Every structure is written in structure tokens, then in C-alpha cells.
Amino acid sequence: MTSILPANLAELERDIDAALDRLGDIKVDTATLWNPWTCPPQVLPFLAWALSVDQWRSAWTETQKRRTVAQSLDLHRVKGTRRAVDKAVAGFGLDVKITEWFEADPPLPAGTFRIDIFSRDQSVTEKLAAELLRAVDNVKRKSQHLISLSLNFRSVATVTFGLGGVCGETIRVYPYQPKNIAATGLARLGVGVRMQETIRTYPGVE
């Protein structure tokens, strides 16, 4: 290593100079660092901070962390809307159904809403429920008030129906067998009459 610093450096300064020099040898693909799906896992918390992710938990799975970071910009664009609540809950890998006060039957108090959350593949603990409430409160309209939150489990099954059809035709070939030949004829009746007259002529006698 060739340093341009003066020779009278302190030991700490020399160590810092050596560490900074080694940083230049590290090859970093900047494009991957700003992509939540290709960013190295250890860099995800810093990317989340750069993209203003509102909630972050180190206990989350890597997939959940990446999904939360990926949705951050879209979430900030729609904050204060119903879609923002959908996205906030979807970041936890859950399905959500929002019912506003005028959609309920009977109607809820004006300005309130309720949320039904459905989980498929993860248990909903008290800690997770608290995080959900904070996430919803962070993105909802401040004029709206959450009146109830229900946690539900949803099972998904795949049902396969099969249908088959078989069509066939049977042809039997027999030796030739002539059928009875019907003969027809015409019978006519004829009647004839023959009349004969005999005349005998004798010589006259004197």
C-alpha cells in the first residue's frame, strides 16, 4: 500500500488509512443494493431506513423483510387511503377485509371501521396483533377510528375434478346369407263359349 499521508501518523490513523484502502478493493454492485429482492440480507435494514419503512422487526423472516421494503414506496404514495391499510397488512403476509361504517349491516358508528384479518400459514400472536394495530394506525386516515379487529385462520385446499368419456362403436361382420326369394305370378281366368249349328240338306222326293 502506498500512502500519501505524512510519516508522523499515529498508530490509529495508520489503521484507519489501511482500512479505508481495503474498501476500494470491495466490489459492490450498486444496482443490487437498491433492489429489495436482490439486496444482501445484511444490508436490508439500511435499505429499509433509506426508503422510510415505518415498521421493522429483526425477527421477521427474510421474505417478509424484502416484501416490506419493496412495498414501502407504493405505501407512502397512498397513505391515508383504504388501499394503504390493505398494503400495510399484506406486508405481514396476511389477507385483510376492511368494512367501513356505512358498509356494515347494521351500520357502525359514523367514521369507524372494522378489520377482519385472515392468516394462512402463520400463527397470529398477541405480539403480531399489536404490530398490526400500529401498522394500521400509521397508514389510515386520522379521521377514521378502528372499532374492532378480528383475527381468523383460513384454510385453502385444492379440489380437482376429473371427467373422462369413452365412445366406441361395435361392428359385427357375418358371412353372407341370402334371404328367401319371394316369387310372384299373375293368374288369369278365361271363359270361352262355342256355339255350333248343323244343317243337313236332303234331296227333294216327288
Phi, psi and omega in degrees: 000131177254120182251143178262005180281158181294160185285342184271035179286150174284165182300319179297319180296322178294322178295320179295318179298320180292320179295317179294328179293324180289335179299329180292341180273353180277122180272117182237125175273101185301326182299325180286332182291329182266005177254117184296341182267345178243354181295139176302143184305322182289346180262350183304317180300324180287324175293322177298319178295319181294330182262012174060046173292126186286323182232139181214132179231126179293340181280351179297155174288161180299322179297319179293322178296313181296320180295320179295317179294318182296330183269357188299310183297315178297324180294319180292332180290332185245016181304140181090005180242169179295325180296328180296322178294319177302314183292322181297317180286324179297334178296340177270001182078028183240157173263146185226144173233120182255131177237112179279165191302324183278351179267343183282155177227106002286161183300147175277170175304142184303138178083008180246169176203162176233157183232131172249121183249135183240128179249141180253313190232016178217150179279140180262104182268174178297323179295317179295321178298320178295320178294322178298316179299319179294320180295318180293316181296332183284333186248346183284166173293139182290343178278351178261149181231128178285121184262333178202150178225119180246138180252129185226154175253137182236127178259136180241126180234150178256121179251125182248127177251134178238143181222128179230147179229139179236123178241139179210164179221130180252125178240125179252131181248120180253156173299154182292129179233110180292144179272168177299135180266121180272126178254139180238147178219167182239120179256130180236142179253130177240141180234125179236147180236126178244124180244131183229138179235130181248126178242125179250133183242123179250155177291150183284152180246129178278000000 
